[in-house]
Amino acid sequence: MKKDIMTKHTKIVATLGPASESIEVLEEMIRAGLNVARFNFSHGEYEWHEKVMQNVRTAAKNIGVPVAVLADLQGPRVRTHMNEELVIESGETINIFDVSLDEEEIKNIVQDTKVITLDCPKIIEQLSVGNDILIEDGLMKVNIVDITEKYAVADVIDGGVIKNHKGVNIPDARIPLPTITKKDYSDLEFALAHSVDFVALSFVRNGQDLVDLRSHMKKIIGDEMTLPRIVSKIECKEALNNLDNILGATDAIMIARGDLGIEADPSRITILEKDILKKAIKHLRPVIVATQMLASMEHNARPTRAEVADVTNAVVDHTDAVMLSGESSMGKFPVEAVRTMAQIASETEISPYDDIYDVMPLTFSSEEVKIAHATHDFSRELNASAIVIFSESGYTARLLSHFRPDQAIIVVTNNIKTYNQLALAWGIQSFLCVGEDSRDKCIDETIESARDRGLIHAQDLVITVLGSTKAGKKLTLTGTRVA
């Protein structure tokens, strides 16, 4: 274990790409504060994903800390289907077709009018007068003024250059595509074969989408203990309307502010972020805040003041993780972006603005919740420096993480999946104990390793927690001075 690894409570998810694919760069990113490596399956070939996943695991092993692997599925994305670029200007009228008709059929219907084609069959049937269509992250906007049997007529509100294969959002229309597409199923099989720790599902609409995904994964893997945890990406209006339903079925959520800021009123995006965060934490669901957090660092070595404020705001709201996208995948400064994000998180966490004065509530109560709450109170009362837990599934550790204790949360597990998956949970530093060692011995060895890493120090008081046995529930809390 090395002492020069950046530690903070808030975790960092970084999207990987050409800028961050090598073992050497990944090791630097891990030392700077990387906790979860995101693979965006909207891009890249399987050969590349496989190689870089191996690099992540090699780099994590070299450094001696867990790094979770997250496979982000593309989902039902609608895109433009253009043979050549098309300039549209504000105030003019255009026609919208889908790929149900070929180019010759479209030419026979309209001769002189500009045409945009969408790659989603039968989408015209789902459109209504008044619908806005936003193209390329909302840079261009048209509004539907008439619907015919085969196409829609739209007025251009915000013009620009329409290019091929650009993303399209239609906030108030039902997209006639399944949430889990044929491509997603193929990508999922690849991801499961490579033992990813998390699977992110894009454009989640309701809880049933997650039931279907989990059921499909169980059919492939069989062993529930080795299943990836599901991250639901909240990025469309339908998800906002079904948020409670989604939170009941998912393992974690990502506030995907890019598409969410297009689907919803962009002036409300920060309010929505706060609302979603608060509700997710109550449901004991880890939260990732994503999109454009340090976007200027894709090209610049320093972030803007507004970007620093954005990351700070998410940390103050007690998010589990913040995410980098283009900054770490394509940018010039992937290591610096991770280090900057970690420094912002660390500075915010030691400030009074990150303090929690009342224990954050949960939407449920159980014996395990009461145990975690009591452990939190006991540790605070004794002014302990750390809480050391043995946990096979990670559930007890996540419960304790929910209460956001001031103490370091050090978790030892004999489950490699748990070891990696806890990399996403706020405040948790996990250690792996394999073999036939007893739990007591694992905890003793972990305390020594945590001291070597600088997480705790000689003569610190730590509270050790041993959980249930097969014979029945049992809890042991012990105060120990670090040697």
C-alpha positions in Angstrom: 0.0 0.0 0.0 1.2 3.5 -0.8 0.7 6.6 1.2 0.6 9.0 -1.8 -2.9 8.0 -2.9 -5.4 10.8 -2.8 -8.1 9.9 -0.2 -11.5 11.7 0.1 -15.0 10.7 1.0 -16.6 11.6 -2.4 -15.7 9.1 -5.1 -14.6 9.9 -8.7 -15.9 8.2 -11.8 -13.8 8.8 -14.9 -14.8 7.9 -18.4 -11.9 6.1 -20.2 -10.8 6.7 -23.8 -7.7 7.3 -25.9 -6.4 9.8 -23.4 -6.5 7.4 -20.5 -6.1 3.9 -21.9 -2.5 3.0 -20.9 -1.5 1.4 -17.6 0.9 4.2 -16.8 -1.8 6.9 -17.2 -4.3 4.8 -15.3 -1.9 4.4 -12.4 -1.5 8.2 -12.2 -5.2 8.7 -12.3 -5.7 6.1 -9.5 -3.1 7.9 -7.3 -4.9 11.2 -8.1 -8.2 9.9 -6.8 -9.9 7.7 -9.5 -12.3 5.1 -8.0 -14.6 3.9 -10.8 -13.6 3.5 -14.5 -16.5 4.1 -16.9 -16.6 2.4 -20.3 -19.0 4.1 -22.6 -20.4 1.5 -25.0 -21.7 4.1 -27.4 -18.1 4.2 -28.6 -15.3 1.8 -29.1 -14.8 -1.8 -30.3 -14.9 -4.8 -28.0 -11.2 -5.4 -28.5 -10.5 -1.9 -27.2 -12.8 -2.3 -24.2 -11.3 -5.7 -23.3 -7.7 -4.4 -23.5 -8.4 -1.3 -21.4 -10.5 -3.2 -18.8 -7.4 -5.5 -18.3 -5.3 -2.3 -18.0 -7.6 -0.9 -15.3 -7.3 -4.1 -13.2 -3.6 -4.3 -13.7 -3.1 -0.7 -12.6 -5.4 -1.1 -9.6 -3.5 -4.2 -8.5 -0.2 -2.4 -9.0 -1.4 0.4 -6.7 -3.1 -1.8 -4.3 -6.6 -0.2 -4.2 -9.9 -1.2 -5.7 -11.2 0.4 -8.9 -14.6 -0.6 -10.0 -15.4 -1.1 -13.7 -18.7 0.4 -15.0 -20.1 -0.6 -18.4 -22.4 2.2 -19.6 -25.0 0.8 -22.2 -26.0 3.2 -25.0 -29.8 2.7 -24.6 -32.5 3.8 -27.1 -30.8 6.8 -28.7 -32.5 8.5 -31.7 -30.0 10.0 -34.2 -30.1 11.9 -37.4 -29.8 9.8 -40.6 -28.3 12.2 -43.2 -26.5 11.5 -46.5 -25.0 15.0 -46.3 -24.9 18.0 -44.0 -27.9 20.3 -44.1 -28.0 24.0 -43.1 -31.3 25.0 -41.5 -32.1 28.6 -40.6 -34.4 30.1 -37.9 -37.8 30.9 -39.3 -37.9 28.5 -42.2 -40.1 25.4 -42.5 -38.7 21.9 -42.9 -40.0 18.3 -43.1 -39.2 15.5 -40.7 -39.1 11.8 -41.9 -37.9 8.6 -40.4 -36.2 5.6 -42.1 -39.5 3.8 -42.7 -39.2 5.5 -46.2 -36.2 5.4 -48.4 -34.6 8.4 -50.1 -36.5 8.0 -53.4 -39.9 7.8 -51.6 -39.1 11.0 -49.7 -38.1 12.8 -52.9 -41.4 11.9 -54.5 -43.3 13.3 -51.6 -41.4 16.6 -51.2 -39.2 18.2 -53.8 -38.0 21.6 -52.7 -38.3 21.5 -49.0 -35.4 20.8 -46.7 -35.6 17.3 -45.1 -34.3 15.8 -41.8 -34.4 12.0 -41.5 -34.4 10.3 -38.1 -33.0 6.7 -37.7 -35.9 5.5 -35.6 -38.7 3.7 -37.6 -42.3 4.7 -36.9 -41.3 7.7 -34.8 -43.4 10.0 -36.9 -46.5 8.2 -35.5 -45.4 9.2 -31.9 -45.1 12.9 -32.7 -47.7 15.6 -32.0 -48.2 19.2 -33.0 -46.3 21.3 -30.4 -43.5 18.8 -29.9 -40.0 20.2 -29.8 -37.2 18.2 -31.5 -33.7 19.1 -30.2 -30.6 18.0 -32.2 -27.0 17.7 -31.1 -27.3 18.4 -27.4 -30.0 21.0 -28.1 -27.9 23.2 -30.3 -30.6 23.1 -32.9 -34.4 23.1 -32.2 -37.4 22.7 -34.4 -41.1 22.7 -33.4 -43.8 20.4 -35.0 -46.6 22.5 -36.6 -48.3 19.8 -38.6 -48.4 16.0 -38.9 -49.2 14.0 -42.0 -49.4 10.2 -42.5 -45.8 10.0 -43.6 -43.9 13.0 -42.2 -44.0 16.0 -39.8 -43.8 19.6 -40.7 -41.7 21.8 -38.4 -40.7 25.4 -38.0 -37.0 26.0 -37.2 -36.6 27.8 -33.9 -32.8 27.6 -33.6 -30.9 26.9 -36.8 -27.5 25.4 -37.5 -25.8 22.6 -39.4 -27.5 19.2 -39.2 -24.9 16.4 -39.4 -25.2 12.7 -39.7 -25.6 10.5 -36.6 -26.2 13.3 -34.1 -28.3 12.8 -31.0 -31.9 13.8 -31.1 -34.2 14.5 -28.1 -38.0 14.7 -28.2 -38.9 15.4 -24.6 -42.7 14.9 -24.9 -42.8 12.0 -27.3 -42.8 8.3 -26.5 -39.7 6.9 -28.4 -40.8 3.6 -30.1 -37.7 1.7 -29.0 -37.2 -0.7 -26.1 -35.2 0.7 -23.2 -32.8 -2.2 -23.6 -31.9 -2.4 -27.3 -30.5 -5.3 -29.4 -27.1 -3.5 -29.2 -27.4 -3.2 -25.4 -28.0 -7.0 -25.1 -24.9 -7.7 -27.1 -22.9 -5.2 -25.1 -24.3 -6.6 -21.9 -23.1 -10.1 -22.7 -19.6 -8.8 -23.4 -19.6 -6.8 -20.1 -20.8 -9.8 -18.0 -18.2 -12.1 -19.6 -15.6 -9.6 -18.4 -16.9 -9.4 -14.8 -17.8 -5.7 -14.7 -18.8 -4.4 -11.3 -21.6 -2.0 -12.5 -23.9 -1.8 -15.5 -25.4 1.6 -16.3 -28.7 1.6 -18.2 -29.4 4.7 -20.3 -32.8 6.4 -20.7 -34.4 4.4 -17.9 -38.2 4.9 -18.0 -39.5 3.0 -15.1 -38.7 0.3 -12.5 -39.7 -2.5 -14.8 -36.8 -1.7 -17.1 -34.5 -2.6 -14.2 -36.4 -5.8 -13.3 -36.0 -6.9 -16.9 -32.3 -6.1 -16.9 -31.6 -7.9 -13.6 -33.6 -10.9 -14.8 -31.6 -11.1 -18.0 -28.3 -10.9 -16.1 -29.4 -13.7 -13.8 -30.1 -15.9 -16.8 -26.6 -15.3 -18.1 -24.6 -15.5 -14.8 -26.9 -17.5 -12.4 -25.0 -16.5 -9.2 -26.7 -13.5 -7.8 -23.7 -12.7 -5.5 -21.6 -12.1 -8.6 -24.1 -9.9 -10.5 -23.0 -6.3 -11.4 -24.9 -3.6 -9.5 -27.3 -1.6 -11.7 -26.9 2.2 -12.2 -30.0 3.9 -13.5 -29.3 6.9 -15.6 -31.9 9.6 -14.9 -32.0 11.6 -18.2 -35.6 11.8 -19.5 -38.9 13.2 -18.3 -40.5 9.7 -18.0 -37.8 8.8 -15.4 -38.5 11.9 -13.4 -42.2 11.0 -13.3 -41.3 7.4 -12.2 -38.4 8.2 -9.9 -39.8 6.4 -6.8 -40.5 3.4 -8.9 -37.0 3.4 -10.3 -35.3 4.0 -6.9 -37.1 0.9 -5.6 -35.7 -1.3 -8.3 -32.2 0.0 -8.9 -28.9 -0.3 -7.0 -27.6 3.2 -7.8 -28.4 6.2 -10.0 -26.6 8.6 -12.2 -27.9 12.1 -12.7 -27.1 12.4 -16.4 -27.4 16.1 -16.7 -26.6 16.3 -20.4 -29.8 14.7 -21.8 -31.7 15.7 -18.7 -30.9 19.3 -19.3 -32.3 18.9 -22.8 -35.4 17.0 -21.8 -36.3 19.2 -18.9 -36.2 23.0 -18.6 -32.4 23.8 -18.4 -33.0 26.5 -15.8 -34.3 23.9 -13.4 -31.4 21.4 -13.8 -29.7 22.2 -10.6 -33.0 22.1 -8.6 -33.7 18.7 -10.2 -30.2 17.5 -9.3 -30.8 18.4 -5.6 -34.2 16.8 -5.6 -33.0 13.6 -7.1 -30.0 13.5 -4.8 -32.0 14.0 -1.7 -34.6 11.3 -2.7 -31.9 8.8 -3.8 -30.0 9.1 -0.5 -33.2 8.4 1.4 -33.6 5.2 -0.5 -30.0 4.2 0.3 -29.0 4.4 -3.4 -25.5 5.7 -4.2 -25.6 8.8 -6.5 -23.3 9.8 -9.3 -23.6 13.4 -10.5 -22.4 13.5 -14.2 -21.8 15.7 -17.3 -19.7 18.8 -17.9 -18.4 19.0 -14.3 -15.0 20.1 -15.4 -15.7 20.4 -19.1 -13.2 23.1 -19.8 -10.4 20.8 -18.6 -10.8 18.8 -21.8 -8.6 21.6 -23.3 -7.3 23.6 -20.4 -5.1 22.6 -17.4 -7.3 24.6 -15.0 -11.1 24.6 -14.5 -13.4 27.6 -14.6 -14.6 29.0 -11.3 -18.1 28.0 -12.2 -17.0 24.4 -12.6 -15.3 24.4 -9.2 -18.6 25.7 -7.8 -20.5 22.9 -9.6 -18.4 20.1 -8.1 -18.4 21.8 -4.7 -22.2 22.1 -4.8 -22.6 18.3 -5.5 -20.3 17.4 -2.6 -22.2 19.7 -0.2 -25.4 17.9 -1.3 -23.7 14.6 -0.2 -23.4 12.9 -3.6 -21.5 9.6 -3.5 -19.6 10.4 -6.6 -18.9 13.0 -9.3 -18.0 12.1 -12.8 -15.6 13.1 -15.6 -16.6 12.5 -19.3 -14.6 14.0 -22.2 -12.1 15.5 -19.7 -10.7 12.0 -18.9 -11.5 10.1 -22.1 -10.5 12.6 -24.9 -8.9 15.5 -23.1 -5.4 16.8 -22.9 -5.2 16.6 -19.1 -6.9 13.4 -17.8 -4.7 13.0 -14.7 -5.0 16.7 -13.8 -8.8 16.6 -14.2 -9.0 13.7 -11.7 -6.6 15.4 -9.3 -8.5 18.7 -9.5 -11.8 17.0 -8.9 -10.3 15.2 -5.9 -8.8 18.4 -4.5 -12.2 20.2 -4.8 -13.9 17.3 -3.0 -11.3 17.1 -0.3 -11.4 20.9 0.4 -15.2 20.9 0.5 -15.3 17.9 2.8 -13.2 19.6 5.5 -15.2 22.8 5.3 -18.2 23.5 7.6 -20.5 23.5 4.6 -20.3 19.7 4.2 -21.2 19.1 7.8 -24.3 17.0 8.6 -26.0 18.1 11.8 -28.9 15.7 11.7 -28.7 12.1 10.7 -30.0 11.7 7.1 -33.3 9.8 7.1 -34.0 6.6 5.2 -37.3 5.5 3.6 -37.3 2.3 5.6 -36.3 0.9 9.0 -34.8 -2.5 10.0 -32.6 -4.1 12.6 -29.6 -3.5 10.3 -30.5 0.2 10.0 -30.6 0.5 13.8 -27.3 -1.3 14.1 -25.6 1.0 11.6 -27.2 4.1 13.3 -26.0 2.9 16.7 -22.5 2.2 15.4 -22.4 5.8 14.0 -23.5 7.3 17.3 -21.2 5.1 19.3 -18.2 6.1 17.2 -19.0 9.7 17.4 -19.6 9.5 21.2 -16.1 8.0 21.7 -14.5 10.3 19.2 -13.1 7.4 17.3 -10.9 7.9 14.3 -12.3 5.0 12.2 -14.9 2.3 11.9 -13.6 -1.0 10.7 -16.2 -3.5 9.4 -16.0 -7.0 8.1 -18.7 -7.3 5.4 -19.3 -10.0 2.8 -22.0 -8.3 0.7 -21.2 -4.7 1.6 -24.7 -4.0 2.8 -23.8 -3.1 6.3 -21.0 -0.9 5.0 -23.4 1.0 2.7 -25.8 1.5 5.5 -23.1 3.1 7.6 -22.0 5.2 4.6 -25.5 6.5 4.4 -25.1 8.2 7.8 -22.0 10.0 6.5 -19.8 9.6 9.7 -16.8 11.8 10.3 -14.8 8.7 10.9 -13.0 6.8 8.2 -15.1 3.8 7.1 -12.7 0.9 6.5 -14.2 -2.3 5.2 -12.6 -5.7 4.9 -14.3 -8.3 2.7 -13.5 -11.7 1.4 -15.6 -11.1 -1.8 -13.8 -9.6 -4.8 -17.0 -8.2 -6.2 -17.9 -6.4 -2.9 -14.3 -5.1 -2.7 -14.6 -3.4 -6.1 -18.3 -2.3 -5.9 -17.7 -0.5 -2.6 -15.4 1.8 -4.6 -18.5 3.8 -5.5 -19.9 4.2 -2.0 -19.2 7.5 -0.1 -16.4 7.4 2.4 -15.6 3.7 2.2 -12.0 2.4 1.8 -12.2 -1.3 1.2 -9.6 -4.0 1.7 -9.6 -7.6 0.5 -8.9 -10.6 2.8 -8.8 -13.9 0.9 -8.0 -17.4 2.1 -8.9 -19.2 5.3 -8.1 -16.4 7.7 -10.6 -15.8 10.5 -12.6 -12.5 10.5 -10.6 -11.3 13.6 -7.4 -11.9 11.8 -8.7 -10.2 8.6 -9.6 -7.1 10.7 -6.2 -7.0 12.5 -4.4 -7.2 9.1 -6.7 -4.5 7.7 -6.0 -2.1 10.6 -2.3 -2.6 10.0 -2.7 -2.0 6.2 -4.9 1.1 6.8 -2.2 2.5 9.1 0.5 1.9 6.5 -1.7 3.8 4.0 -2.1 6.7 6.4 -5.8 6.3 6.9 -5.3 5.8 10.6 -2.4 6.4 13.0 -0.8 4.8 16.0 -2.9 5.2 19.2 -6.0 6.2 17.2 -9.2 4.7 18.6 -11.0 2.5 16.0 -14.4 0.8 16.4 -14.4 -2.7 14.9 -17.7 -4.2 13.8 -18.3 -8.0 13.3 -21.7 -8.8 11.8 -24.1 -11.7 11.7 -23.4 -15.5 11.6 -25.3 -18.3 9.9 -26.7 -19.4 13.3 -28.4 -16.0 13.8 -27.8 -12.3 13.9 -25.0 -11.2 16.1 -23.1 -7.9 16.5 -19.9 -7.2 18.2 -18.6 -3.6 18.6 -15.1 -3.3 20.0 -12.9 -0.3 20.6 -9.3 -0.8 19.7 -6.2 1.4 19.9 -4.0 1.2 16.8 -0.6 -0.1 17.6 
